Amino acid sequence: MFVSDYKLTSSSNNGISRNRTSKYALRTIRYQNSLMVNVCDLSLIDKQIQHGDITIDIKKNYWMDKVADESEIESYLKKSSISNLAGKSTVDKAIELNLAKRSSVKYFSDVPFLMIYRFRQSY
């Protein structure tokens, strides 16, 4: 990895309180009879992750309907069919719950990303 090509910047604060006890941004979506969750470390909201000419905006409207604590995140991760995860604490929690393996994690700069899809129905 060529680290000097990466840059993490804040695009704005948008009035988001950085509460240390509730450290996750959570958004839940019902999609085709499944529960999809987007979870990220709260500190990543409104950040941009760049690599070369590729920029990923971690926007509040995609990642956050509410601020959640660890026990709420655990509950949603266990029952979701689709999980989009960003950030060290968030991804570490999914691995701790045996929902994924560390080898499945992808990185943009030093920020881990993980997508989980679990089949819930028999076909």
N, C-alpha and C positions, 0 to 999 in steps of 0.2 A: 504494500500500500504506500502510495506517495502522499504523505500527510500534508505537505505544503500546498497541495492543490485544493484542500478543503477549507471551508470557512463557515462558521456558525454565527449568524447575526440576528439581532432582534429587529423586527419590522415595526413594532409598536407595543404598547402596554395594553391598550383597549380597556383600561379599567379593571383588569383581572387581578383579584387579590391573590397573593402567593401565600396561602395558608399552609404552614408547615405540617399540621396534623392531618390534613386532607390533601394528599399530594398527587392525585390522579385526575385527569380530565376524562370524562366518560360520555359517550353518546351511544344510545341503543336504537336500532332500526329493525323493524319487522320486514323481512324480505322473503317472499315465496314460502310462507309457512315456517320460516326459520328466524332465529334471533341472531342478528349481526351486531357486534359491539366494536366500537372504536375506542381504544384506551391508549393514553399516552401520559408520560410524566407531565405534571402540570407546568413545570418550568419550560417545557418545549412549546407551549401555546404561543403563537405569533412569532415563531422563529423561522428562519430560512436556513436550509442546509444546502450547501453548494458543492458541486464537484465539477470542475471545468466549467462548461457552459450549461450544465444541468442544475436547476434550482428546484427544490421541493419546499413549498410553503406549508407549514403545519398550522393551518388556520382554525380558529375557534369554531367556525360554522360547520366544519367537517368532523372535528375531533371532540367537541365538547357541548353537551347540553347541560351538564352539571359537574360539580366537583365531588369526587367520591373518596371514601377512605379505603384502606386495604381490605377490610372484610367484605365490603360491597363489591369491590373489584374481583375478589376471589369467587364470590357467588356468581357474578355474571360470566366470568371466564369459564367456570365449570358447566354452565347451562347453555352457553352460546354454541351455535353451529359454525359461525364465521367470526373470526377475531382478527382485527387489524391493530397491531400493537407497535408503539414507538417509545423508545427511552429505556434506559438501563433498569430502573426499578420495575417498570411494567413488564419488560421482557423477562427479567429475572424471576418475577412472580409466576409467569406462565411456565417457565422451566421448573421452578420449585414444585408446582402442582402437577408435574409430569405431563403437561399438555403438548410439549415440544422438546426437541433436543437442541442443545447449544449449536450443533453443526447446521441447523436450519436457519440460524440468525444471519441476516445480511446487515452490512454496515454502510452508512453514508457518513463519512468522517468518523467520529467516535460515537455516533448515535446508532444504537441497534434497532433494527426493524424486524418484525416477524408477522407473518400471515398464517393463520390456522384455519383449515376447513375440515370439519368432521362430519362424516355421513351419519345421519340420525335415523334414516328410514331404510327398510329393506327394499331392494329393487329386483 
